[in-house]
Amino acid sequence: MEIHFDEEPGFVRVRFTGLWSIPKDSPVTKRVLEECRGRKKDLLLIDFSGVENQKLSLAERFRLGVSALGFAGKLRRIAVIGRPDLLDGQRFGEMVARNRGINIRAFNTPDDATQWLLADEATSEDR
């Protein structure tokens, strides 16, 4: 797995490529937070569209949602982009993170993710 960081207007984009695994205690969260802090951004777009995985198990989706806890209280909003075959219709990983107080949403397209990420707080909570 490779990690790439891009600074976009108003947020940081982290792109994952290659075969991706979800370890129990991921050092990736710390690295992503360091990038956001260094760039003075509290909005994050995580792009999984370049990963090679074909499908995630329920346990992997749960671990992915729980791993977002590392961002709790440190980032204002997190948007996630994933291919339709990686995002289940129930958005289980998103639900796990949201139930733990993380302001996160999963999307299939970069445009939808960016629009939500940069939307005003009052209107974005209704989406």
Secondary structure, DSSP 8 states (H G I E B T S, - for coil): -EEEEEEETTEEEEEEEES----SS-THHHHHHHHHHHTT--EEEEEEEEE--S---HHHHHHHHHHGGGGTTT-SEEEEE--TTTS-TT-HHHHHHHTTT--EEEESSHHHHHHHHHS-HHHHTT-
